[in-house]
């Protein structure tokens, strides 16, 4: 029982000393510097995330433009093929009539 009581007293002593150290002016100054560093880091992460988001939006828009141009080219090819087929049919029909 005495050992437990001594352990308790040492815990109280270290706890009190720890609270005193953690609440000192030097500790407050250190906390302030660490907090400032964290805030700078946060600002940097936010800036980089914004740049990344903007780049992703640009890539998405460019990809949509590519797909639209590709679809337009495919549609134009289909129309050109259809015109060619119609012209060939018309020329065969005209040749057959003569």
Buried (B, 14 or more C-beta within 10 A) or exposed (E): EEEEEEEEEEEEEEEEEEEEEEEEEEEEEEEEEEEEEEEEEEEEEEEEEEEEEEEEEEEEEEEEEEEEEEEEEEEEEEEEEEEEEEEEEEEEEEEEEE
